[in-house]
Amino acid sequence: MAKHNNCEVKDVLLLKLREQKNQGSYTFCANGKRVTYKRTGFMFAKKGKLF
């Protein structure tokens, strides 16, 4: 997460989390920028990107 947004780990803050058995949605504040990731199974991707 920090590496993909060119910031330090200490600059990343978890804002929102939604978990289900096989999927999840995570919203972070990374260096002042709001970023959403999704999880399907064991794969993570930025929201809007295809696996």
ModelCIF file with pLDDT and N, C-alpha, C, O atoms, coordinates in Angstrom:
data_MODEL
#
_entry.id   MODEL 
#
_entity.id                         1 
_entity.type                       polymer 
_entity.pdbx_number_of_molecules   1 
#
_entity_poly.entity_id                      1 
_entity_poly.type                           'polypeptide(L)' 
_entity_poly.nstd_linkage                   no 
_entity_poly.nstd_monomer                   no 
_entity_poly.pdbx_seq_one_letter_code       MAKHNNCEVKDVLLLKLREQKNQGSYTFCANGKRVTYKRTGFMFAKKGKLF 
_entity_poly.pdbx_seq_one_letter_code_can   MAKHNNCEVKDVLLLKLREQKNQGSYTFCANGKRVTYKRTGFMFAKKGKLF 
_entity_poly.pdbx_strand_id                 A 
#
loop_
_entity_poly_seq.entity_id 
_entity_poly_seq.num 
_entity_poly_seq.mon_id 
_entity_poly_seq.hetero 
1 1  MET n 
1 2  ALA n 
1 3  LYS n 
1 4  HIS n 
1 5  ASN n 
1 6  ASN n 
1 7  CYS n 
1 8  GLU n 
1 9  VAL n 
1 10 LYS n 
1 11 ASP n 
1 12 VAL n 
1 13 LEU n 
1 14 LEU n 
1 15 LEU n 
1 16 LYS n 
1 17 LEU n 
1 18 ARG n 
1 19 GLU n 
1 20 GLN n 
1 21 LYS n 
1 22 ASN n 
1 23 GLN n 
1 24 GLY n 
1 25 SER n 
1 26 TYR n 
1 27 THR n 
1 28 PHE n 
1 29 CYS n 
1 30 ALA n 
1 31 ASN n 
1 32 GLY n 
1 33 LYS n 
1 34 ARG n 
1 35 VAL n 
1 36 THR n 
1 37 TYR n 
1 38 LYS n 
1 39 ARG n 
1 40 THR n 
1 41 GLY n 
1 42 PHE n 
1 43 MET n 
1 44 PHE n 
1 45 ALA n 
1 46 LYS n 
1 47 LYS n 
1 48 GLY n 
1 49 LYS n 
1 50 LEU n 
1 51 PHE n 
#
_struct_asym.id          A 
_struct_asym.entity_id   1 
#
loop_
_ma_qa_metric.id 
_ma_qa_metric.mode 
_ma_qa_metric.name 
_ma_qa_metric.software_group_id 
_ma_qa_metric.type 
1 global pLDDT . pLDDT 
2 local  pLDDT . pLDDT 
#
_ma_qa_metric_global.metric_id      1 
_ma_qa_metric_global.metric_value   87.08 
_ma_qa_metric_global.model_id       1 
_ma_qa_metric_global.ordinal_id     1 
#
loop_
_ma_qa_metric_local.label_asym_id 
_ma_qa_metric_local.label_comp_id 
_ma_qa_metric_local.label_seq_id 
_ma_qa_metric_local.metric_id 
_ma_qa_metric_local.metric_value 
_ma_qa_metric_local.model_id 
_ma_qa_metric_local.ordinal_id 
A MET 1  2 79.00 1 1  
A ALA 2  2 84.00 1 2  
A LYS 3  2 85.00 1 3  
A HIS 4  2 83.00 1 4  
A ASN 5  2 83.00 1 5  
A ASN 6  2 87.00 1 6  
A CYS 7  2 88.00 1 7  
A GLU 8  2 90.00 1 8  
A VAL 9  2 91.00 1 9  
A LYS 10 2 91.00 1 10 
A ASP 11 2 90.00 1 11 
A VAL 12 2 92.00 1 12 
A LEU 13 2 94.00 1 13 
A LEU 14 2 94.00 1 14 
A LEU 15 2 95.00 1 15 
A LYS 16 2 96.00 1 16 
A LEU 17 2 95.00 1 17 
A ARG 18 2 95.00 1 18 
A GLU 19 2 94.00 1 19 
A GLN 20 2 91.00 1 20 
A LYS 21 2 88.00 1 21 
A ASN 22 2 89.00 1 22 
A GLN 23 2 92.00 1 23 
A GLY 24 2 94.00 1 24 
A SER 25 2 94.00 1 25 
A TYR 26 2 94.00 1 26 
A THR 27 2 95.00 1 27 
A PHE 28 2 94.00 1 28 
A CYS 29 2 94.00 1 29 
A ALA 30 2 90.00 1 30 
A ASN 31 2 84.00 1 31 
A GLY 32 2 87.00 1 32 
A LYS 33 2 88.00 1 33 
A ARG 34 2 92.00 1 34 
A VAL 35 2 90.00 1 35 
A THR 36 2 92.00 1 36 
A TYR 37 2 91.00 1 37 
A LYS 38 2 92.00 1 38 
A ARG 39 2 90.00 1 39 
A THR 40 2 89.00 1 40 
A GLY 41 2 88.00 1 41 
A PHE 42 2 85.00 1 42 
A MET 43 2 87.00 1 43 
A PHE 44 2 83.00 1 44 
A ALA 45 2 84.00 1 45 
A LYS 46 2 83.00 1 46 
A LYS 47 2 78.00 1 47 
A GLY 48 2 70.00 1 48 
A LYS 49 2 62.00 1 49 
A LEU 50 2 56.00 1 50 
A PHE 51 2 49.00 1 51 
#
loop_
_atom_site.group_PDB 
_atom_site.id 
_atom_site.type_symbol 
_atom_site.label_atom_id 
_atom_site.label_alt_id 
_atom_site.label_comp_id 
_atom_site.label_asym_id 
_atom_site.label_entity_id 
_atom_site.label_seq_id 
_atom_site.pdbx_PDB_ins_code 
_atom_site.Cartn_x 
_atom_site.Cartn_y 
_atom_site.Cartn_z 
_atom_site.occupancy 
_atom_site.B_iso_or_equiv 
_atom_site.pdbx_formal_charge 
_atom_site.auth_seq_id 
_atom_site.auth_comp_id 
_atom_site.auth_asym_id 
_atom_site.auth_atom_id 
_atom_site.pdbx_PDB_model_num 
ATOM 1   N N  . MET A 1 1  ? 0.825   -1.182  0.000   1.00 79.00 ? 1  MET A N  1 
ATOM 2   C CA . MET A 1 1  ? 0.000   0.000   0.000   1.00 79.00 ? 1  MET A CA 1 
ATOM 3   C C  . MET A 1 1  ? 0.869   1.245   0.000   1.00 79.00 ? 1  MET A C  1 
ATOM 4   O O  . MET A 1 1  ? 0.706   2.112   -0.858  1.00 79.00 ? 1  MET A O  1 
ATOM 5   N N  . ALA A 1 2  ? 1.780   1.345   0.940   1.00 84.00 ? 2  ALA A N  1 
ATOM 6   C CA . ALA A 1 2  ? 2.652   2.512   1.014   1.00 84.00 ? 2  ALA A CA 1 
ATOM 7   C C  . ALA A 1 2  ? 3.564   2.586   -0.207  1.00 84.00 ? 2  ALA A C  1 
ATOM 8   O O  . ALA A 1 2  ? 3.791   3.667   -0.752  1.00 84.00 ? 2  ALA A O  1 
ATOM 9   N N  . LYS A 1 3  ? 4.083   1.448   -0.631  1.00 85.00 ? 3  LYS A N  1 
ATOM 10  C CA . LYS A 1 3  ? 4.980   1.404   -1.791  1.00 85.00 ? 3  LYS A CA 1 
ATOM 11  C C  . LYS A 1 3  ? 4.268   1.870   -3.061  1.00 85.00 ? 3  LYS A C  1 
ATOM 12  O O  . LYS A 1 3  ? 4.846   2.613   -3.855  1.00 85.00 ? 3  LYS A O  1 
ATOM 13  N N  . HIS A 1 4  ? 3.019   1.439   -3.260  1.00 83.00 ? 4  HIS A N  1 
ATOM 14  C CA . HIS A 1 4  ? 2.271   1.811   -4.461  1.00 83.00 ? 4  HIS A CA 1 
ATOM 15  C C  . HIS A 1 4  ? 1.886   3.281   -4.476  1.00 83.00 ? 4  HIS A C  1 
ATOM 16  O O  . HIS A 1 4  ? 1.606   3.830   -5.542  1.00 83.00 ? 4  HIS A O  1 
ATOM 17  N N  . ASN A 1 5  ? 1.866   3.931   -3.312  1.00 83.00 ? 5  ASN A N  1 
ATOM 18  C CA . ASN A 1 5  ? 1.473   5.337   -3.234  1.00 83.00 ? 5  ASN A CA 1 
ATOM 19  C C  . ASN A 1 5  ? 2.631   6.256   -2.877  1.00 83.00 ? 5  ASN A C  1 
ATOM 20  O O  . ASN A 1 5  ? 2.421   7.413   -2.511  1.00 83.00 ? 5  ASN A O  1 
ATOM 21  N N  . ASN A 1 6  ? 3.856   5.743   -2.983  1.00 87.00 ? 6  ASN A N  1 
ATOM 22  C CA . ASN A 1 6  ? 5.079   6.527   -2.765  1.00 87.00 ? 6  ASN A CA 1 
ATOM 23  C C  . ASN A 1 6  ? 5.073   7.281   -1.442  1.00 87.00 ? 6  ASN A C  1 
ATOM 24  O O  . ASN A 1 6  ? 5.297   8.491   -1.408  1.00 87.00 ? 6  ASN A O  1 
ATOM 25  N N  . CYS A 1 7  ? 4.815   6.556   -0.347  1.00 88.00 ? 7  CYS A N  1 
ATOM 26  C CA . CYS A 1 7  ? 4.850   7.169   0.972   1.00 88.00 ? 7  CYS A CA 1 
ATOM 27  C C  . CYS A 1 7  ? 5.370   6.164   1.996   1.00 88.00 ? 7  CYS A C  1 
ATOM 28  O O  . CYS A 1 7  ? 5.557   4.989   1.681   1.00 88.00 ? 7  CYS A O  1 
ATOM 29  N N  . GLU A 1 8  ? 5.598   6.622   3.200   1.00 90.00 ? 8  GLU A N  1 
ATOM 30  C CA . GLU A 1 8  ? 6.054   5.765   4.287   1.00 90.00 ? 8  GLU A CA 1 
ATOM 31  C C  . GLU A 1 8  ? 4.862   5.036   4.895   1.00 90.00 ? 8  GLU A C  1 
ATOM 32  O O  . GLU A 1 8  ? 3.722   5.483   4.770   1.00 90.00 ? 8  GLU A O  1 
ATOM 33  N N  . VAL A 1 9  ? 5.130   3.915   5.552   1.00 91.00 ? 9  VAL A N  1 
ATOM 34  C CA . VAL A 1 9  ? 4.070   3.145   6.208   1.00 91.00 ? 9  VAL A CA 1 
ATOM 35  C C  . VAL A 1 9  ? 3.383   3.984   7.273   1.00 91.00 ? 9  VAL A C  1 
ATOM 36  O O  . VAL A 1 9  ? 2.174   3.856   7.469   1.00 91.00 ? 9  VAL A O  1 
ATOM 37  N N  . LYS A 1 10 ? 4.128   4.838   7.964   1.00 91.00 ? 10 LYS A N  1 
ATOM 38  C CA . LYS A 1 10 ? 3.552   5.680   9.019   1.00 91.00 ? 10 LYS A CA 1 
ATOM 39  C C  . LYS A 1 10 ? 2.582   6.725   8.468   1.00 91.00 ? 10 LYS A C  1 
ATOM 40  O O  . LYS A 1 10 ? 1.802   7.300   9.227   1.00 91.00 ? 10 LYS A O  1 
ATOM 41  N N  . ASP A 1 11 ? 2.620   6.981   7.149   1.00 90.00 ? 11 ASP A N  1 
ATOM 42  C CA . ASP A 1 11 ? 1.729   7.960   6.517   1.00 90.00 ? 11 ASP A CA 1 
ATOM 43  C C  . ASP A 1 11 ? 0.423   7.339   6.026   1.00 90.00 ? 11 ASP A C  1 
ATOM 44  O O  . ASP A 1 11 ? -0.401  8.035   5.432   1.00 90.00 ? 11 ASP A O  1 
ATOM 45  N N  . VAL A 1 12 ? 0.218   6.039   6.263   1.00 92.00 ? 12 VAL A N  1 
ATOM 46  C CA . VAL A 1 12 ? -0.987  5.331   5.804   1.00 92.00 ? 12 VAL A CA 1 
ATOM 47  C C  . VAL A 1 12 ? -1.932  5.136   6.984   1.00 92.00 ? 12 VAL A C  1 
ATOM 48  O O  . VAL A 1 12 ? -1.527  4.663   8.046   1.00 92.00 ? 12 VAL A O  1 
ATOM 49  N N  . LEU A 1 13 ? -3.185  5.503   6.787   1.00 94.00 ? 13 LEU A N  1 
ATOM 50  C CA . LEU A 1 13 ? -4.199  5.395   7.833   1.00 94.00 ? 13 LEU A CA 1 
ATOM 51  C C  . LEU A 1 13 ? -5.414  4.658   7.267   1.00 94.00 ? 13 LEU A C  1 
ATOM 52  O O  . LEU A 1 13 ? -5.924  5.025   6.208   1.00 94.00 ? 13 LEU A O  1 
ATOM 53  N N  . LEU A 1 14 ? -5.878  3.621   7.970   1.00 94.00 ? 14 LEU A N  1 
ATOM 54  C CA . LEU A 1 14 ? -7.062  2.876   7.552   1.00 94.00 ? 14 LEU A CA 1 
ATOM 55  C C  . LEU A 1 14 ? -8.300  3.660   7.957   1.00 94.00 ? 14 LEU A C  1 
ATOM 56  O O  . LEU A 1 14 ? -8.502  3.941   9.138   1.00 94.00 ? 14 LEU A O  1 
ATOM 57  N N  . LEU A 1 15 ? -9.134  4.014   6.978   1.00 95.00 ? 15 LEU A N  1 
ATOM 58  C CA . LEU A 1 15 ? -10.340 4.795   7.243   1.00 95.00 ? 15 LEU A CA 1 
ATOM 59  C C  . LEU A 1 15 ? -11.589 3.934   7.348   1.00 95.00 ? 15 LEU A C  1 
ATOM 60  O O  . LEU A 1 15 ? -12.435 4.157   8.214   1.00 95.00 ? 15 LEU A O  1 
ATOM 61  N N  . LYS A 1 16 ? -11.703 2.938   6.454   1.00 96.00 ? 16 LYS A N  1 
ATOM 62  C CA . LYS A 1 16 ? -12.925 2.140   6.391   1.00 96.00 ? 16 LYS A CA 1 
ATOM 63  C C  . LYS A 1 16 ? -12.563 0.713   6.000   1.00 96.00 ? 16 LYS A C  1 
ATOM 64  O O  . LYS A 1 16 ? -11.681 0.489   5.171   1.00 96.00 ? 16 LYS A O  1 
ATOM 65  N N  . LEU A 1 17 ? -13.253 -0.246  6.606   1.00 95.00 ? 17 LEU A N  1 
ATOM 66  C CA . LEU A 1 17 ? -12.985 -1.654  6.359   1.00 95.00 ? 17 LEU A CA 1 
ATOM 67  C C  . LEU A 1 17 ? -14.301 -2.398  6.253   1.00 95.00 ? 17 LEU A C  1 
ATOM 68  O O  . LEU A 1 17 ? -15.177 -2.242  7.103   1.00 95.00 ? 17 LEU A O  1 
ATOM 69  N N  . ARG A 1 18 ? -14.446 -3.212  5.207   1.00 95.00 ? 18 ARG A N  1 
ATOM 70  C CA . ARG A 1 18 ? -15.617 -4.072  5.055   1.00 95.00 ? 18 ARG A CA 1 
ATOM 71  C C  . ARG A 1 18 ? -15.126 -5.457  4.655   1.00 95.00 ? 18 ARG A C  1 
ATOM 72  O O  . ARG A 1 18 ? -14.549 -5.629  3.581   1.00 95.00 ? 18 ARG A O  1 
ATOM 73  N N  . GLU A 1 19 ? -15.351 -6.435  5.510   1.00 94.00 ? 19 GLU A N  1 
ATOM 74  C CA . GLU A 1 19 ? -14.883 -7.803  5.284   1.00 94.00 ? 19 GLU A CA 1 
ATOM 75  C C  . GLU A 1 19 ? -16.054 -8.757  5.134   1.00 94.00 ? 19 GLU A C  1 
ATOM 76  O O  . GLU A 1 19 ? -17.057 -8.650  5.840   1.00 94.00 ? 19 GLU A O  1 
ATOM 77  N N  . GLN A 1 20 ? -15.914 -9.676  4.220   1.00 91.00 ? 20 GLN A N  1 
ATOM 78  C CA . GLN A 1 20 ? -16.825 -10.797 4.075   1.00 91.00 ? 20 GLN A CA 1 
ATOM 79  C C  . GLN A 1 20 ? -15.965 -12.032 3.857   1.00 91.00 ? 20 GLN A C  1 
ATOM 80  O O  . GLN A 1 20 ? -14.740 -11.926 3.798   1.00 91.00 ? 20 GLN A O  1 
ATOM 81  N N  . LYS A 1 21 ? -16.576 -13.187 3.738   1.00 88.00 ? 21 LYS A N  1 
ATOM 82  C CA . LYS A 1 21 ? -15.814 -14.428 3.648   1.00 88.00 ? 21 LYS A CA 1 
ATOM 83  C C  . LYS A 1 21 ? -14.810 -14.432 2.491   1.00 88.00 ? 21 LYS A C  1 
ATOM 84  O O  . LYS A 1 21 ? -13.634 -14.723 2.709   1.00 88.00 ? 21 LYS A O  1 
ATOM 85  N N  . ASN A 1 22 ? -15.238 -14.122 1.289   1.00 89.00 ? 22 ASN A N  1 
ATOM 86  C CA . ASN A 1 22 ? -14.365 -14.204 0.121   1.00 89.00 ? 22 ASN A CA 1 
ATOM 87  C C  . ASN A 1 22 ? -14.001 -12.862 -0.485  1.00 89.00 ? 22 ASN A C  1 
ATOM 88  O O  . ASN A 1 22 ? -13.329 -12.817 -1.516  1.00 89.00 ? 22 ASN A O  1 
ATOM 89  N N  . GLN A 1 23 ? -14.427 -11.766 0.128   1.00 92.00 ? 23 GLN A N  1 
ATOM 90  C CA . GLN A 1 23 ? -14.129 -10.461 -0.452  1.00 92.00 ? 23 GLN A CA 1 
ATOM 91  C C  . GLN A 1 23 ? -14.067 -9.400  0.629   1.00 92.00 ? 23 GLN A C  1 
ATOM 92  O O  . GLN A 1 23 ? -14.540 -9.601  1.748   1.00 92.00 ? 23 GLN A O  1 
ATOM 93  N N  . GLY A 1 24 ? -13.481 -8.276  0.280   1.00 94.00 ? 24 GLY A N  1 
ATOM 94  C CA . GLY A 1 24 ? -13.385 -7.176  1.229   1.00 94.00 ? 24 GLY A CA 1 
ATOM 95  C C  . GLY A 1 24 ? -13.115 -5.874  0.504   1.00 94.00 ? 24 GLY A C  1 
ATOM 96  O O  . GLY A 1 24 ? -12.728 -5.866  -0.665  1.00 94.00 ? 24 GLY A O  1 
ATOM 97  N N  . SER A 1 25 ? -13.321 -4.783  1.202   1.00 94.00 ? 25 SER A N  1 
ATOM 98  C CA . SER A 1 25 ? -13.075 -3.451  0.673   1.00 94.00 ? 25 SER A CA 1 
ATOM 99  C C  . SER A 1 25 ? -12.374 -2.639  1.760   1.00 94.00 ? 25 SER A C  1 
ATOM 100 O O  . SER A 1 25 ? -12.797 -2.642  2.916   1.00 94.00 ? 25 SER A O  1 
ATOM 101 N N  . TYR A 1 26 ? -11.306 -1.949  1.385   1.00 94.00 ? 26 TYR A N  1 
ATOM 102 C CA . TYR A 1 26 ? -10.477 -1.211  2.341   1.00 94.00 ? 26 TYR A CA 1 
ATOM 103 C C  . TYR A 1 26 ? -10.237 0.196   1.811   1.00 94.00 ? 26 TYR A C  1 
ATOM 104 O O  . TYR A 1 26 ? -9.804  0.364   0.671   1.00 94.00 ? 26 TYR A O  1 
ATOM 105 N N  . THR A 1 27 ? -10.512 1.195   2.621   1.00 95.00 ? 27 THR A N  1 
ATOM 106 C CA . THR A 1 27 ? -10.264 2.581   2.241   1.00 95.00 ? 27 THR A CA 1 
ATOM 107 C C  . THR A 1 27 ? -9.180  3.137   3.153   1.00 95.00 ? 27 THR A C  1 
ATOM 108 O O  . THR A 1 27 ? -9.292  3.081   4.378   1.00 95.00 ? 27 THR A O  1 
ATOM 109 N N  . PHE A 1 28 ? -8.131  3.672   2.540   1.00 94.00 ? 28 PHE A N  1 
ATOM 110 C CA . PHE A 1 28 ? -6.989  4.209   3.256   1.00 94.00 ? 28 PHE A CA 1 
ATOM 111 C C  . PHE A 1 28 ? -6.799  5.684   2.923   1.00 94.00 ? 28 PHE A C  1 
ATOM 112 O O  . PHE A 1 28 ? -7.243  6.163   1.879   1.00 94.00 ? 28 PHE A O  1 
ATOM 113 N N  . CYS A 1 29 ? -6.140  6.381   3.817   1.00 94.00 ? 29 CYS A N  1 
ATOM 114 C CA . CYS A 1 29 ? -5.618  7.709   3.527   1.00 94.00 ? 29 CYS A CA 1 
ATOM 115 C C  . CYS A 1 29 ? -4.111  7.523   3.425   1.00 94.00 ? 29 CYS A C  1 
ATOM 116 O O  . CYS A 1 29 ? -3.446  7.246   4.423   1.00 94.00 ? 29 CYS A O  1 
ATOM 117 N N  . ALA A 1 30 ? -3.577  7.673   2.230   1.00 90.00 ? 30 ALA A N  1 
ATOM 118 C CA . ALA A 1 30 ? -2.154  7.476   1.979   1.00 90.00 ? 30 ALA A CA 1 
ATOM 119 C C  . ALA A 1 30 ? -1.533  8.810   1.610   1.00 90.00 ? 30 ALA A C  1 
ATOM 120 O O  . ALA A 1 30 ? -1.693  9.300   0.492   1.00 90.00 ? 30 ALA A O  1 
ATOM 121 N N  . ASN A 1 31 ? -0.819  9.393   2.568   1.00 84.00 ? 31 ASN A N  1 
ATOM 122 C CA . ASN A 1 31 ? -0.130  10.661  2.331   1.00 84.00 ? 31 ASN A CA 1 
ATOM 123 C C  . ASN A 1 31 ? -1.112  11.754  1.912   1.00 84.00 ? 31 ASN A C  1 
ATOM 124 O O  . ASN A 1 31 ? -0.802  12.572  1.046   1.00 84.00 ? 31 ASN A O  1 
ATOM 125 N N  . GLY A 1 32 ? -2.296  11.767  2.529   1.00 87.00 ? 32 GLY A N  1 
ATOM 126 C CA . GLY A 1 32 ? -3.302  12.788  2.255   1.00 87.00 ? 32 GLY A CA 1 
ATOM 127 C C  . GLY A 1 32 ? -4.219  12.479  1.090   1.00 87.00 ? 32 GLY A C  1 
ATOM 128 O O  . GLY A 1 32 ? -5.079  13.293  0.755   1.00 87.00 ? 32 GLY A O  1 
ATOM 129 N N  . LYS A 1 33 ? -4.060  11.327  0.467   1.00 88.00 ? 33 LYS A N  1 
ATOM 130 C CA . LYS A 1 33 ? -4.860  10.947  -0.698  1.00 88.00 ? 33 LYS A CA 1 
ATOM 131 C C  . LYS A 1 33 ? -5.718  9.734   -0.340  1.00 88.00 ? 33 LYS A C  1 
ATOM 132 O O  . LYS A 1 33 ? -5.204  8.765   0.219   1.00 88.00 ? 33 LYS A O  1 
ATOM 133 N N  . ARG A 1 34 ? -7.004  9.769   -0.649  1.00 92.00 ? 34 ARG A N  1 
ATOM 134 C CA . ARG A 1 34 ? -7.921  8.663   -0.338  1.00 92.00 ? 34 ARG A CA 1 
ATOM 135 C C  . ARG A 1 34 ? -7.795  7.584   -1.417  1.00 92.00 ? 34 ARG A C  1 
ATOM 136 O O  . ARG A 1 34 ? -7.940  7.865   -2.607  1.00 92.00 ? 34 ARG A O  1 
ATOM 137 N N  . VAL A 1 35 ? -7.523  6.346   -0.986  1.00 90.00 ? 35 VAL A N  1 
ATOM 138 C CA . VAL A 1 35 ? -7.309  5.230   -1.902  1.00 90.00 ? 35 VAL A CA 1 
ATOM 139 C C  . VAL A 1 35 ? -8.148  4.046   -1.432  1.00 90.00 ? 35 VAL A C  1 
ATOM 140 O O  . VAL A 1 35 ? -8.160  3.735   -0.241  1.00 90.00 ? 35 VAL A O  1 
ATOM 141 N N  . THR A 1 36 ? -8.849  3.380   -2.351  1.00 92.00 ? 36 THR A N  1 
ATOM 142 C CA . THR A 1 36 ? -9.674  2.224   -2.013  1.00 92.00 ? 36 THR A CA 1 
ATOM 143 C C  . THR A 1 36 ? -9.128  0.991   -2.716  1.00 92.00 ? 36 THR A C  1 
ATOM 144 O O  . THR A 1 36 ? -8.846  1.011   -3.914  1.00 92.00 ? 36 THR A O  1 
ATOM 145 N N  . TYR A 1 37 ? -8.985  -0.082  -1.945  1.00 91.00 ? 37 TYR A N  1 
ATOM 146 C CA . TYR A 1 37 ? -8.551  -1.373  -2.468  1.00 91.00 ? 37 TYR A CA 1 
ATOM 147 C C  . TYR A 1 37 ? -9.649  -2.388  -2.243  1.00 91.00 ? 37 TYR A C  1 
ATOM 148 O O  . TYR A 1 37 ? -10.447 -2.263  -1.313  1.00 91.00 ? 37 TYR A O  1 
ATOM 149 N N  . LYS A 1 38 ? -9.685  -3.399  -3.104  1.00 92.00 ? 38 LYS A N  1 
ATOM 150 C CA . LYS A 1 38 ? -10.647 -4.476  -2.924  1.00 92.00 ? 38 LYS A CA 1 
ATOM 151 C C  . LYS A 1 38 ? -9.892  -5.797  -2.889  1.00 92.00 ? 38 LYS A C  1 
ATOM 152 O O  . LYS A 1 38 ? -8.803  -5.923  -3.449  1.00 92.00 ? 38 LYS A O  1 
ATOM 153 N N  . ARG A 1 39 ? -10.490 -6.775  -2.223  1.00 90.00 ? 39 ARG A N  1 
ATOM 154 C CA . ARG A 1 39 ? -9.905  -8.100  -2.117  1.00 90.00 ? 39 ARG A CA 1 
ATOM 155 C C  . ARG A 1 39 ? -10.920 -9.118  -2.579  1.00 90.00 ? 39 ARG A C  1 
ATOM 156 O O  . ARG A 1 39 ? -12.082 -9.083  -2.175  1.00 90.00 ? 39 ARG A O  1 
ATOM 157 N N  . THR A 1 40 ? -10.473 -10.031 -3.432  1.00 89.00 ? 40 THR A N  1 
ATOM 158 C CA . THR A 1 40 ? -11.266 -11.178 -3.838  1.00 89.00 ? 40 THR A CA 1 
ATOM 159 C C  . THR A 1 40 ? -10.398 -12.406 -3.603  1.00 89.00 ? 40 THR A C  1 
ATOM 160 O O  . THR A 1 40 ? -9.384  -12.592 -4.276  1.00 89.00 ? 40 THR A O  1 
ATOM 161 N N  . GLY A 1 41 ? -10.790 -13.237 -2.659  1.00 88.00 ? 41 GLY A N  1 
ATOM 162 C CA . GLY A 1 41 ? -9.954  -14.378 -2.284  1.00 88.00 ? 41 GLY A CA 1 
ATOM 163 C C  . GLY A 1 41 ? -8.677  -13.871 -1.639  1.00 88.00 ? 41 GLY A C  1 
ATOM 164 O O  . GLY A 1 41 ? -8.719  -13.212 -0.600  1.00 88.00 ? 41 GLY A O  1 
ATOM 165 N N  . PHE A 1 42 ? -7.532  -14.178 -2.257  1.00 85.00 ? 42 PHE A N  1 
ATOM 166 C CA . PHE A 1 42 ? -6.242  -13.720 -1.742  1.00 85.00 ? 42 PHE A CA 1 
ATOM 167 C C  . PHE A 1 42 ? -5.650  -12.598 -2.581  1.00 85.00 ? 42 PHE A C  1 
ATOM 168 O O  . PHE A 1 42 ? -4.531  -12.160 -2.313  1.00 85.00 ? 42 PHE A O  1 
ATOM 169 N N  . MET A 1 43 ? -6.370  -12.126 -3.586  1.00 87.00 ? 43 MET A N  1 
ATOM 170 C CA . MET A 1 43 ? -5.849  -11.100 -4.490  1.00 87.00 ? 43 MET A CA 1 
ATOM 171 C C  . MET A 1 43 ? -6.350  -9.717  -4.100  1.00 87.00 ? 43 MET A C  1 
ATOM 172 O O  . MET A 1 43 ? -7.536  -9.532  -3.827  1.00 87.00 ? 43 MET A O  1 
ATOM 173 N N  . PHE A 1 44 ? -5.439  -8.746  -4.075  1.00 83.00 ? 44 PHE A N  1 
ATOM 174 C CA . PHE A 1 44 ? -5.766  -7.351  -3.783  1.00 83.00 ? 44 PHE A CA 1 
ATOM 175 C C  . PHE A 1 44 ? -5.543  -6.518  -5.028  1.00 83.00 ? 44 PHE A C  1 
ATOM 176 O O  . PHE A 1 44 ? -4.615  -6.772  -5.795  1.00 83.00 ? 44 PHE A O  1 
ATOM 177 N N  . ALA A 1 45 ? -6.397  -5.517  -5.232  1.00 84.00 ? 45 ALA A N  1 
ATOM 178 C CA . ALA A 1 45 ? -6.251  -4.604  -6.369  1.00 84.00 ? 45 ALA A CA 1 
ATOM 179 C C  . ALA A 1 45 ? -6.873  -3.258  -5.997  1.00 84.00 ? 45 ALA A C  1 
ATOM 180 O O  . ALA A 1 45 ? -7.775  -3.180  -5.162  1.00 84.00 ? 45 ALA A O  1 
ATOM 181 N N  . LYS A 1 46 ? -6.372  -2.212  -6.632  1.00 83.00 ? 46 LYS A N  1 
ATOM 182 C CA . LYS A 1 46 ? -6.987  -0.903  -6.456  1.00 83.00 ? 46 LYS A CA 1 
ATOM 183 C C  . LYS A 1 46 ? -8.383  -0.953  -7.038  1.00 83.00 ? 46 LYS A C  1 
ATOM 184 O O  . LYS A 1 46 ? -8.605  -1.597  -8.063  1.00 83.00 ? 46 LYS A O  1 
ATOM 185 N N  . LYS A 1 47 ? -9.317  -0.290  -6.406  1.00 78.00 ? 47 LYS A N  1 
ATOM 186 C CA . LYS A 1 47 ? -10.687 -0.288  -6.908  1.00 78.00 ? 47 LYS A CA 1 
ATOM 187 C C  . LYS A 1 47 ? -10.716 0.305   -8.303  1.00 78.00 ? 47 LYS A C  1 
ATOM 188 O O  . LYS A 1 47 ? -10.118 1.351   -8.555  1.00 78.00 ? 47 LYS A O  1 
ATOM 189 N N  . GLY A 1 48 ? -11.409 -0.363  -9.201  1.00 70.00 ? 48 GLY A N  1 
ATOM 190 C CA . GLY A 1 48 ? -11.495 0.087   -10.590 1.00 70.00 ? 48 GLY A CA 1 
ATOM 191 C C  . GLY A 1 48 ? -10.519 -0.612  -11.509 1.00 70.00 ? 48 GLY A C  1 
ATOM 192 O O  . GLY A 1 48 ? -10.640 -0.501  -12.729 1.00 70.00 ? 48 GLY A O  1 
ATOM 193 N N  . LYS A 1 49 ? -9.539  -1.342  -10.950 1.00 62.00 ? 49 LYS A N  1 
ATOM 194 C CA . LYS A 1 49 ? -8.576  -2.094  -11.756 1.00 62.00 ? 49 LYS A CA 1 
ATOM 195 C C  . LYS A 1 49 ? -9.049  -3.546  -11.858 1.00 62.00 ? 49 LYS A C  1 
ATOM 196 O O  . LYS A 1 49 ? -9.637  -4.074  -10.914 1.00 62.00 ? 49 LYS A O  1 
ATOM 197 N N  . LEU A 1 50 ? -8.798  -4.182  -12.984 1.00 56.00 ? 50 LEU A N  1 
ATOM 198 C CA . LEU A 1 50 ? -9.148  -5.593  -13.162 1.00 56.00 ? 50 LEU A CA 1 
ATOM 199 C C  . LEU A 1 50 ? -8.035  -6.464  -12.611 1.00 56.00 ? 50 LEU A C  1 
ATOM 200 O O  . LEU A 1 50 ? -6.877  -6.049  -12.561 1.00 56.00 ? 50 LEU A O  1 
ATOM 201 N N  . PHE A 1 51 ? -8.391  -7.684  -12.195 1.00 49.00 ? 51 PHE A N  1 
ATOM 202 C CA . PHE A 1 51 ? -7.386  -8.625  -11.674 1.00 49.00 ? 51 PHE A CA 1 
ATOM 203 C C  . PHE A 1 51 ? -6.583  -9.194  -12.774 1.00 49.00 ? 51 PHE A C  1 
ATOM 204 O O  . PHE A 1 51 ? -5.689  -10.005 -12.530 1.00 49.00 ? 51 PHE A O  1 
#
